[in-house]
Amino acid sequence: MKPLRLGAMITALILAVVIVLIWKPWDAFNSCDAPKEYCALAAQLDQREGIDSTSVEHEITSVDAKDGNSSQASWTVKLDEHLAPEQAGDIAHWASSRIQAFIGQQSKVYSSIRFVVGEPQDSDVPNLALYPLDVSDSENVKEQIIQAFSLRQLGADSVGQRSAVAKDIQGMKALGRYAAEHDEPLSLRLEDSSLIFSSDQRLDPAEFDLALEAAALDAVDSAVFDSNGLSVHTTAEAGSEDTGRIKKWLANHAPLEQPVAFTLSNAGYSDVIEGWVGGKLPEELIARPARLPDNVAAWPQDPAAPACTENDLELALGSPDAALGSRYMAVYAKNISTAPCAVEGYPQVQFRNSQGQAQQDVSLAPMASIQSERVVIPAGESILSALKWKAMSTANDPDATTSLDIAAAAGFEPIELVPEVEGTATSLDILDGGEISQSPWLQALDGWPAPGTAGQQSPGARP
């Protein structure tokens, strides 16, 4: 080859190298649009064995010429799906530490990190890809990644932040056993959402089995167990044989160690039945005799005392009171006869507005924790019945309660009483549809003013 031709070829080669170095065609394959130092860290993370890829998105969230811009950096670290759980946990912890240390050196940058596995799928949320395993960074990211990889190896269809989706019942059982054995809170569900179990504490095998059993019942469309208890939805109609059978199963099921509330809804959600599995109530709902204040001695129980007549009792109201969004008022009955007489049960109460019309659809329910007992009232002494309700807004419905018709017992003639504060009539924020809880007649109630000490108004006059 002639020297001239060789020289020309060398010159052309050198020129091509220079053009490539200036043009950098490999940049076309680099999808990192963040600042170069962010991209450099992502590239470094990619060198770690066990990390398939690292991407970072950087966005300026606010512009501040004086103090500097604020920005958001979103990192996605894709782990090798074949890693052992412990390996994956160690790598995630290492990557998190590197990113957090880097972000700590930046000014006004908020950072988020997610660890993913597998091939992404599109979601209903724009620009959000769904991965078979997707766990956000946290202080205990190593433990969460170990859990997520373990659940994936047990056959979970997808795994998220302390959550997993199972393909079938057998898979659900395997995930539940893992959570119980490892003393970890976990939310589990079947792919079709016909069974969902969520717990913010260690999975209780008895609760988990209850949910599994409920989901397997005929005519059950879905079973959900969470902090509110067990919710069962059926394909049956309200009042049908299937609905009755499921209700009976819930009521007769062996009670769990801790009481479990249930709701049973029918195909159209037109009827919702509530109760407690096995009939076991929590302590606060078990009716017991009311606790007397420490300085109050119980009145004698005289089996021979006659029942009070309406002429034996004089009714009055205590002043209404309020605290933390709740309202309180007591109804009093004084024995004005010359001998002891007895009452048992609840006063009959009707709430009326300023036009004298009865408030509609008011629910007056017994206080579940207080047991009704026979009270023998000594002559001249008074008993009380406590009323409690949540504050109701009168902004758009000023038709508040201004008077109450009260009878000491069923069948007695009611007496109109007007609530007062320091001798001045006042209204109560009890409107149509209000819900009020009511205690039975009691000698006294711990935490409530005794008769005569609560701004008690003058007794009502009989019609």
C-alpha positions as CSV (number, residue, x, y, z in Angstrom):
1,M,0.0,0.0,0.0
2,K,1.3,3.4,-0.9
3,P,2.3,5.7,2.0
4,L,-0.1,8.4,0.7
5,R,-3.1,6.1,0.8
6,L,-2.1,4.7,4.2
7,G,-1.8,8.2,5.6
8,A,-5.2,9.1,4.3
9,M,-6.8,6.1,6.0
10,I,-5.2,6.9,9.3
11,T,-6.4,10.5,9.1
12,A,-9.9,9.4,8.3
13,L,-9.9,7.0,11.2
14,I,-8.7,9.6,13.6
15,L,-11.4,12.0,12.3
16,A,-14.1,9.4,12.9
17,V,-12.9,8.8,16.5
18,V,-13.0,12.6,17.2
19,I,-16.5,12.8,15.7
20,V,-17.7,9.9,17.9
21,L,-16.2,11.5,21.0
22,I,-17.9,14.8,20.2
23,W,-21.3,13.3,19.2
24,K,-21.4,10.6,21.9
25,P,-23.9,8.3,20.2
26,W,-24.2,6.1,23.3
27,D,-26.1,9.0,24.9
28,A,-29.1,7.9,22.8
29,F,-29.3,4.8,24.9
30,N,-29.0,6.6,28.2
31,S,-32.5,7.4,29.4
32,C,-31.4,9.4,32.5
33,D,-32.7,12.9,32.2
34,A,-31.8,13.9,35.7
35,P,-28.8,16.1,36.6
36,K,-25.5,14.4,35.8
37,E,-24.6,13.7,39.5
38,Y,-27.9,11.8,39.9
39,C,-27.3,9.8,36.8
40,A,-23.8,9.1,37.9
41,L,-25.1,7.6,41.2
42,A,-27.7,5.5,39.3
43,A,-24.9,4.2,37.1
44,Q,-22.8,3.3,40.2
45,L,-25.7,1.4,41.8
46,D,-26.2,-0.5,38.6
47,Q,-22.7,-2.0,39.0
48,R,-23.8,-3.8,42.2
49,E,-24.5,-7.5,41.5
50,G,-28.1,-8.2,42.2
51,I,-29.4,-4.8,40.9
52,D,-30.7,-5.1,37.3
53,S,-31.2,-1.4,36.8
54,T,-31.6,2.0,38.5
55,S,-33.5,4.9,37.2
56,V,-34.1,8.4,38.6
57,E,-36.5,11.1,37.7
58,H,-35.8,14.6,38.8
59,E,-38.4,17.4,38.8
60,I,-38.1,21.0,40.0
61,T,-41.2,21.5,42.2
62,S,-40.8,25.2,43.0
63,V,-38.6,28.0,41.8
64,D,-36.9,30.3,44.3
65,A,-34.3,32.7,42.9
66,K,-33.2,33.8,46.4
67,D,-33.0,30.6,48.4
68,G,-32.7,28.1,45.6
69,N,-35.2,25.8,43.9
70,S,-36.9,22.8,45.5
71,S,-37.0,19.6,43.7
72,Q,-38.2,16.0,43.8
73,A,-36.1,13.0,43.0
74,S,-37.8,9.6,42.4
75,W,-35.6,6.5,42.4
76,T,-36.6,3.1,41.1
77,V,-34.2,0.3,41.9
78,K,-35.0,-3.0,40.1
79,L,-33.7,-6.0,41.9
80,D,-32.8,-9.4,40.4
81,E,-35.9,-11.6,41.0
82,H,-33.7,-14.7,41.6
83,L,-32.1,-13.2,44.7
84,A,-32.5,-15.0,48.0
85,P,-34.6,-13.0,50.5
86,E,-31.6,-12.2,52.7
87,Q,-29.5,-11.1,49.7
88,A,-32.3,-8.9,48.4
89,G,-32.7,-7.3,51.9
90,D,-29.0,-6.5,52.1
91,I,-28.8,-5.1,48.7
92,A,-31.9,-2.9,49.2
93,H,-30.4,-1.6,52.5
94,W,-27.1,-0.8,50.8
95,A,-28.8,1.0,47.9
96,S,-31.1,3.0,50.2
97,S,-28.1,4.1,52.3
98,R,-26.2,5.3,49.2
99,I,-29.1,7.2,47.9
100,Q,-30.0,8.7,51.3
101,A,-26.4,9.8,51.9
102,F,-26.3,11.5,48.4
103,I,-29.6,13.2,48.9
104,G,-28.5,14.4,52.4
105,Q,-25.7,16.4,50.6
106,Q,-28.2,18.2,48.3
107,S,-30.2,21.3,49.1
108,K,-34.0,21.3,49.2
109,V,-34.5,17.9,47.6
110,Y,-37.3,15.5,48.6
111,S,-36.5,11.9,47.6
112,S,-38.5,8.7,47.3
113,I,-37.2,5.3,46.6
114,R,-39.0,2.2,45.4
115,F,-37.6,-1.3,45.0
116,V,-39.2,-3.4,42.3
117,V,-38.9,-6.8,40.7
118,G,-40.2,-8.3,37.4
119,E,-41.6,-6.8,34.3
120,P,-43.9,-3.8,34.6
121,Q,-47.4,-3.5,33.5
122,D,-49.5,-0.4,32.7
123,S,-51.9,0.9,35.3
124,D,-54.9,3.1,35.3
125,V,-52.7,5.9,36.7
126,P,-50.8,7.7,33.9
127,N,-47.1,7.1,33.9
128,L,-47.3,4.6,36.7
129,A,-46.0,1.1,36.0
130,L,-47.1,-1.8,38.2
131,Y,-44.5,-4.4,39.2
132,P,-45.1,-7.9,40.6
133,L,-43.0,-6.7,43.6
134,D,-43.1,-3.1,44.6
135,V,-41.9,-1.9,48.1
136,S,-41.1,1.7,49.1
137,D,-38.1,2.6,51.1
138,S,-38.4,2.9,54.9
139,E,-36.3,2.7,58.1
140,N,-36.7,-1.1,58.1
141,V,-36.5,-1.6,54.3
142,K,-34.3,-4.7,54.7
143,E,-36.9,-6.5,56.7
144,Q,-39.7,-5.5,54.3
145,I,-37.7,-6.6,51.3
146,I,-37.0,-10.0,53.0
147,Q,-40.7,-10.4,53.7
148,A,-41.6,-9.4,50.1
149,F,-39.2,-11.8,48.5
150,S,-40.3,-14.6,50.8
151,L,-43.9,-14.0,49.9
152,R,-43.1,-14.0,46.2
153,Q,-41.2,-17.3,46.6
154,L,-44.3,-18.7,48.3
155,G,-46.3,-18.0,45.2
156,A,-47.8,-14.6,45.8
157,D,-49.1,-13.2,42.5
158,S,-47.9,-9.7,43.5
159,V,-46.4,-8.1,46.6
160,G,-46.5,-4.6,47.9
161,Q,-45.9,-2.7,51.2
162,R,-46.7,-5.4,53.8
163,S,-49.3,-6.8,51.4
164,A,-49.6,-9.7,49.0
165,V,-52.1,-11.0,46.5
166,A,-52.7,-14.8,46.2
167,K,-53.9,-16.7,43.1
168,D,-56.1,-19.1,45.0
169,I,-57.1,-20.3,48.5
170,Q,-54.2,-22.6,48.9
171,G,-51.8,-19.8,48.1
172,M,-53.7,-17.6,50.5
173,K,-53.2,-20.2,53.3
174,A,-49.5,-20.4,52.6
175,L,-49.1,-16.6,52.9
176,G,-51.1,-16.6,56.1
177,R,-49.0,-19.3,57.6
178,Y,-45.9,-17.3,56.8
179,A,-47.3,-14.1,58.4
180,A,-48.3,-16.0,61.6
181,E,-44.9,-17.8,61.9
182,H,-42.9,-14.6,61.4
183,D,-45.0,-12.5,63.8
184,E,-45.6,-9.9,61.1
185,P,-48.6,-7.7,60.2
186,L,-49.8,-8.3,56.7
187,S,-52.7,-7.6,54.3
188,L,-53.7,-10.5,52.1
189,R,-56.3,-10.9,49.4
190,L,-57.3,-13.2,46.7
191,E,-56.9,-12.1,43.1
192,D,-60.6,-11.7,42.6
193,S,-61.0,-9.9,46.0
194,S,-63.5,-12.4,47.2
195,L,-61.4,-12.8,50.4
196,I,-59.4,-10.0,52.0
197,F,-57.6,-10.2,55.3
198,S,-55.9,-7.2,56.8
199,S,-54.1,-6.9,60.1
200,D,-51.9,-4.2,61.6
201,Q,-50.7,-6.6,64.2
202,R,-49.4,-10.2,64.1
203,L,-51.7,-12.3,62.1
204,D,-54.0,-14.3,64.4
205,P,-54.5,-17.8,62.9
206,A,-58.0,-18.1,64.5
207,E,-59.1,-14.8,62.9
208,F,-57.6,-15.9,59.6
209,D,-59.3,-19.3,59.7
210,L,-62.6,-17.5,60.5
211,A,-62.3,-15.4,57.3
212,L,-61.4,-18.5,55.2
213,E,-64.4,-20.4,56.5
214,A,-66.7,-17.5,55.9
215,A,-65.5,-17.1,52.3
216,A,-66.1,-20.8,51.6
217,L,-69.8,-20.7,52.7
218,D,-72.5,-21.1,50.0
219,A,-73.9,-17.9,48.6
220,V,-71.1,-15.8,50.0
221,D,-69.8,-13.3,47.5
222,S,-66.9,-11.9,49.6
223,A,-65.5,-11.9,53.1
224,V,-63.4,-9.1,54.5
225,F,-61.6,-9.2,57.8
226,D,-60.0,-6.0,59.1
227,S,-59.8,-3.9,62.3
228,N,-63.6,-3.5,62.2
229,G,-64.2,-7.2,62.3
230,L,-65.7,-9.6,59.7
231,S,-67.8,-8.3,56.9
232,V,-69.6,-10.9,54.8
233,H,-71.5,-10.0,51.6
234,T,-73.8,-12.5,50.0
235,T,-75.5,-13.1,46.7
236,A,-78.7,-14.0,48.5
237,E,-81.7,-11.8,49.0
238,A,-82.6,-10.2,52.3
239,G,-84.6,-12.5,54.5
240,S,-83.8,-15.6,52.3
241,E,-83.0,-19.0,53.7
242,D,-79.3,-18.6,52.7
243,T,-79.0,-15.3,54.5
244,G,-80.6,-16.9,57.6
245,R,-78.2,-19.8,57.4
246,I,-75.2,-17.5,57.2
247,K,-76.4,-15.4,60.1
248,K,-77.0,-18.5,62.2
249,W,-73.5,-19.7,61.4
250,L,-72.0,-16.4,62.5
251,A,-74.0,-16.4,65.7
252,N,-73.3,-20.0,66.6
253,H,-69.6,-20.1,65.6
254,A,-67.2,-20.8,68.5
255,P,-66.2,-17.4,69.9
256,L,-62.6,-16.3,69.4
257,E,-60.3,-15.2,72.2
258,Q,-61.1,-11.6,71.4
259,P,-64.6,-10.5,70.5
260,V,-65.2,-10.1,66.7
261,A,-67.9,-7.9,65.3
262,F,-69.6,-9.0,62.1
263,T,-71.8,-7.4,59.4
264,L,-73.8,-9.4,57.0
265,S,-75.1,-7.7,53.8
266,N,-77.3,-9.1,51.1
267,A,-77.1,-8.9,47.3
268,G,-78.5,-5.4,47.0
269,Y,-77.1,-4.0,50.3
270,S,-80.7,-3.2,51.2
271,D,-80.3,-5.0,54.6
272,V,-77.2,-5.1,56.8
273,I,-77.3,-7.4,59.9
274,E,-74.8,-6.6,62.7
275,G,-73.7,-8.8,65.6
276,W,-70.8,-10.5,67.3
277,V,-69.3,-13.8,66.3
278,G,-70.5,-16.5,68.7
279,G,-72.4,-13.9,70.6
280,K,-69.3,-12.8,72.5
281,L,-69.4,-9.1,73.3
282,P,-66.4,-6.9,74.3
283,E,-66.3,-6.0,78.0
284,E,-67.5,-2.4,77.4
285,L,-70.7,-3.7,75.9
286,I,-71.6,-6.3,78.5
287,A,-74.4,-4.8,80.6
288,R,-73.6,-4.6,84.3
289,P,-75.1,-2.7,87.2
290,A,-74.1,0.9,87.1
291,R,-71.1,1.8,89.3
292,L,-72.1,4.2,92.1
293,P,-69.8,7.1,92.9
294,D,-67.3,6.4,95.7
295,N,-69.1,8.7,98.2
296,V,-72.6,7.2,97.6
297,A,-74.0,4.3,99.6
298,A,-76.5,2.0,98.0
299,W,-80.1,2.4,99.1
300,P,-81.6,-0.7,100.8
301,Q,-83.3,-3.2,98.5
302,D,-86.8,-3.7,99.9
303,P,-88.6,-6.5,98.1
304,A,-91.9,-5.5,99.7
305,A,-91.7,-1.9,98.4
306,P,-94.6,-1.2,95.9
307,A,-94.0,0.0,92.4
308,C,-94.1,3.8,92.2
309,T,-97.2,5.3,90.7
310,E,-97.1,8.4,88.5
311,N,-98.4,10.5,91.4
312,D,-95.5,9.3,93.6
313,L,-92.9,10.8,91.2
314,E,-92.0,14.4,90.4
315,L,-90.0,14.8,87.2
316,A,-87.3,17.5,86.4
317,L,-84.4,18.1,84.1
318,G,-80.8,18.7,84.9
319,S,-79.0,21.5,83.0
320,P,-77.5,20.3,79.6
321,D,-73.7,20.0,79.4
322,A,-71.1,19.5,76.7
323,A,-67.6,18.1,76.2
324,L,-65.5,17.0,73.2
325,G,-68.4,17.0,70.8
326,S,-70.8,15.2,73.1
327,R,-73.9,16.4,74.9
328,Y,-75.2,15.4,78.2
329,M,-78.4,15.9,80.2
330,A,-80.1,14.0,83.0
331,V,-83.8,13.4,83.7
332,Y,-84.6,13.2,87.5
333,A,-87.6,11.7,89.3
334,K,-88.2,12.4,93.0
335,N,-90.2,10.2,95.3
336,I,-92.7,12.8,96.8
337,S,-94.7,10.1,98.6
338,T,-94.2,9.3,102.3
339,A,-92.8,5.7,101.8
340,P,-90.3,4.0,99.6
341,C,-91.4,2.9,96.1
342,A,-89.7,1.1,93.3
343,V,-89.0,1.7,89.6
344,E,-87.3,-0.4,86.9
345,G,-86.6,0.4,83.3
346,Y,-86.4,3.6,81.3
347,P,-88.3,6.9,81.2
348,Q,-90.3,7.5,78.0
349,V,-89.0,10.6,76.2
350,Q,-90.4,12.6,73.3
351,F,-88.4,15.5,71.8
352,R,-90.3,18.5,70.4
353,N,-89.4,21.5,68.4
354,S,-90.4,25.2,69.0
355,Q,-93.7,24.5,67.1
356,G,-94.5,21.7,69.5
357,Q,-94.0,19.1,66.8
358,A,-92.3,15.8,67.6
359,Q,-88.8,15.3,66.1
360,Q,-89.0,12.6,63.5
361,D,-86.9,9.4,63.4
362,V,-85.1,10.1,66.7
363,S,-83.4,6.9,67.9
364,L,-83.4,6.5,71.7
365,A,-81.3,3.5,72.5
366,P,-80.3,2.0,75.9
367,M,-76.7,2.5,77.0
368,A,-75.5,-1.0,76.2
369,S,-73.0,-1.2,79.2
370,I,-75.6,-0.4,81.9
371,Q,-77.9,-3.1,83.1
372,S,-81.4,-2.1,84.1
373,E,-82.2,-3.0,87.8
374,R,-85.0,-2.4,90.2
375,V,-84.4,0.7,92.3
376,V,-86.2,1.3,95.5
377,I,-86.4,5.1,96.1
378,P,-86.6,6.2,99.7
379,A,-89.1,8.9,100.4
380,G,-87.8,12.3,99.4
381,E,-84.9,10.9,97.4
382,S,-84.4,11.3,93.6
383,I,-83.2,9.0,90.8
384,L,-81.8,9.8,87.4
385,S,-81.7,8.7,83.8
386,A,-78.7,9.9,81.8
387,L,-79.1,11.1,78.2
388,K,-76.1,11.4,75.9
389,W,-75.8,12.4,72.2
390,K,-73.3,13.7,69.7
391,A,-73.4,17.4,68.7
392,M,-75.7,18.0,65.8
393,S,-75.3,20.9,63.3
394,T,-78.1,23.3,63.4
395,A,-76.6,25.6,60.7
396,N,-78.9,24.4,57.9
397,D,-81.6,22.9,60.1
398,P,-82.4,25.3,63.0
399,D,-85.4,23.2,64.0
400,A,-83.8,22.2,67.4
401,T,-85.5,20.6,70.4
402,T,-87.0,23.2,72.8
403,S,-89.1,20.9,75.0
404,L,-89.4,17.2,76.1
405,D,-92.4,15.2,76.9
406,I,-91.4,12.7,79.6
407,A,-93.2,9.9,81.4
408,A,-91.4,8.1,84.2
409,A,-92.7,4.7,82.9
410,A,-94.7,3.2,80.1
411,G,-98.4,4.0,80.5
412,F,-97.8,7.1,82.7
413,E,-99.1,10.5,81.5
414,P,-96.1,12.5,80.0
415,I,-95.2,15.9,81.4
416,E,-93.7,18.7,79.3
417,L,-90.3,19.9,80.5
418,V,-88.2,22.7,79.1
419,P,-84.4,22.5,79.3
420,E,-82.8,25.5,81.2
421,V,-79.4,26.9,81.9
422,E,-79.3,29.1,85.1
423,G,-83.0,29.6,85.0
424,T,-83.2,30.6,81.3
425,A,-84.8,28.3,78.7
426,T,-82.4,26.8,76.1
427,S,-82.7,24.6,73.1
428,L,-81.0,21.2,72.5
429,D,-79.2,20.3,69.3
430,I,-81.4,17.2,68.9
431,L,-82.9,17.3,65.4
432,D,-84.9,14.9,63.2
433,G,-82.9,11.7,62.8
434,G,-80.9,12.2,66.0
435,E,-79.4,9.3,67.9
436,I,-79.5,9.5,71.7
437,S,-78.3,6.9,74.2
438,Q,-80.2,6.6,77.5
439,S,-79.4,4.9,80.8
440,P,-82.1,3.2,82.9
441,W,-83.4,4.7,86.1
442,L,-80.4,4.7,88.5
443,Q,-79.8,5.8,92.1
444,A,-76.7,7.6,90.8
445,L,-74.1,7.2,88.0
446,D,-70.4,7.7,88.4
447,G,-69.3,10.8,86.6
448,W,-72.8,12.4,86.5
449,P,-73.9,15.0,89.0
450,A,-76.2,13.7,91.7
451,P,-79.8,15.0,91.8
452,G,-80.0,18.6,93.1
453,T,-76.4,19.5,92.2
454,A,-76.6,19.9,88.4
455,G,-78.7,23.1,87.9
456,Q,-81.8,21.1,88.3
457,Q,-84.8,23.0,87.1
458,S,-88.2,23.3,88.8
459,P,-90.3,20.1,88.4
460,G,-92.8,19.9,85.6
461,A,-96.4,20.6,86.2
462,R,-98.9,17.8,85.6
463,P,-101.4,18.4,82.8
